[in-house]
Amino acid sequence: MGKFAVYKYLSFLLLITTAVLSIFTFVGLFGGNVTPVGNMARAMLVYALPLLIIGDAIMLLYWLIRRRWHWAAIPFITLLCCIPYIGTLYQFGSVDEQANKKSGLKIATYNVARFNRETTGFIAQDILAHMKKQKVDILCMQEYNDVSGDKKNSDSYKEYFPYMSMGRSDMVIYSRYPITKHKTIDFEETNNSAMWAIVDVNGQLIKVVNAHLETTGFNRTLHQAAKLQMQGYNVENNRVLNAIYGNYTMGMMVRAGQAIQIRNELMMNPDNDCSLIICGDFNDVPYSFVYNTMLGDLVDGFKECGSDGWMYTFRGKKKVRIDYIFHDESLKGLTYNREDLSYSDHYPVYMKLEY
């Protein structure tokens, strides 16, 4: 009788765990629909979605093994609802060779991390060689920095990209097609910014938005804590964790405001005769408020025609997807991929579009 009571008690706990995981997963799936300001708990669950989905899968497997079909239905339905989210991280299938052969407009976004502060221009030239090899037509760079301020990079890029628009000193759009108009979008009290340029592609006008949103502050806090410890200061772990959490949540709120500012800019300057592409380093994950705001009614290129399996664009320990290319429905995606270059803490992302 005692063993049976323990068995029933454990089953009840696992059922509660299954229900809680399912509830948290659904809250995470819709957590990006509201601004993180005043809704931080919901916003944070978006970041936990991969772990929650793994937990749901374990519970599904457990109830299937136990042949408790009615309880297995809870994680099964939850996982079915997660399929659109999983599609932002992973795409099955191989590269479509037919789409690869089609002609189209190829755009790339790359946070080059100031070329690792390399001053000879070697890294910049090697990146240019890769862009030529990939036959890129429009290149959007973030954390761009010309060599010693003497315009060596921009001058050398002109042979392949004859047209260029600068935003702030860290933002640039290179193009093989004429740029008819451009504008910088400044964010208050931050070094980050965005810009847009209208590109005339054989008579079709395309508005390209290049965005670099606020960083997380995670690595910066760890670096500051390590530096203080090296200088002999006693840095308590709970203080570091509190600082990380504070910087992270502040970054989420700042990015949310920047995403809204970009969307408002596009609404105030609609350019209805232009197709629209939004790309860049958003410093946020899929299904977050920033992702949803920037995406709006656009198409996520990776979901449309990605084929790289697991998609992550940050080269650090956190294998996350934070660099994106979105487009409106007047354009059609053909291919979407990243390249494993080691010049930056980001990977470049490429997309070929039929227009």
VENTA-V599227 format. One record per backbone hydrogen bond with DSSP energy under -0.5 kcal/mol. NH is the residue of the N-H (numbers start at 1). CO is the residue of the C=O. Records with the same first field share a line. If there is no record, write none. Layout:
BEGIN
NH: CO, CO
END
This chain:
BEGIN
5: 1
6: 2
7: 3
8: 4
9: 5
10: 6
11: 7
12: 8
13: 9
14: 10
15: 11
16: 12
17: 13
18: 14
19: 15
20: 16
21: 17
22: 18
23: 19
24: 20
25: 21
26: 22
27: 23
28: 24
29: 25
30: 26
31: 28
33: 30
34: 31
38: 36
39: 36
43: 39
44: 40
45: 41
46: 42, 43
47: 43, 44
48: 44
49: 46
52: 48
53: 49
54: 50
55: 51
56: 52
57: 53
58: 54
59: 55
60: 56
61: 57
62: 58
63: 59
64: 60
65: 61
66: 62
67: 63, 64
68: 63
69: 67
72: 68
73: 69
74: 71
75: 71
76: 72
77: 73
78: 74
79: 75
80: 76
81: 77
82: 78, 79
83: 80
86: 82
87: 83
88: 85
89: 86
90: 86
91: 309
97: 95
100: 96
101: 97
102: 98
105: 353
106: 104
107: 105, 351
108: 138
109: 349
110: 140
112: 110, 142
114: 143
115: 112
116: 112, 113
117: 114
118: 115
125: 121
126: 122
127: 123
128: 124
129: 125
130: 126
131: 127
132: 128
133: 129
134: 130
135: 132
136: 131
137: 106
138: 106
139: 174
140: 108
141: 139, 172
142: 110
143: 170
144: 170
149: 146
150: 147
152: 147
155: 151
156: 152
157: 153
158: 154, 155
159: 156
160: 157
161: 157
162: 160
163: 175
165: 173
167: 168, 171
171: 168
172: 141
173: 165
174: 139
175: 163
176: 137
178: 200
180: 178, 198
181: 198
183: 196
185: 194
186: 184
187: 192
190: 187
193: 212
194: 185
195: 210
196: 183
197: 208
198: 181
199: 197, 206
200: 178
201: 199, 204
202: 200
204: 201
205: 203
206: 199
207: 275
208: 197, 206
209: 207, 277
210: 195, 208
211: 209, 279
212: 193
213: 281
221: 217
222: 218
223: 219
224: 220
225: 221
226: 222
227: 223
228: 224
229: 225
230: 226
231: 227
232: 229
233: 228
235: 233
236: 234
240: 236
241: 237
242: 238
243: 239
244: 240
245: 241
246: 242
247: 243
248: 244
249: 245
250: 246
251: 247
252: 248
253: 249
254: 250
255: 251
256: 252
257: 253
258: 254
259: 255
260: 256
261: 257
262: 258
263: 259
264: 260
265: 261
266: 262
267: 263
268: 264
269: 265
270: 267
274: 271
275: 205
277: 207
278: 326
279: 209
280: 324
281: 211
282: 280, 322
283: 322
288: 285
292: 288
293: 289
294: 290
295: 291
296: 292
298: 295
299: 327
301: 299, 325
304: 300
305: 301
306: 302
307: 336
309: 91
311: 89
312: 310
313: 320
314: 320
315: 345
316: 345
319: 317
320: 318
322: 320
324: 280
326: 278
327: 299
328: 276
331: 328
332: 354
334: 352
335: 352
336: 305
337: 350
339: 348
341: 339
347: 313
348: 339
349: 109
350: 337
351: 107
352: 335
353: 105
354: 332
END
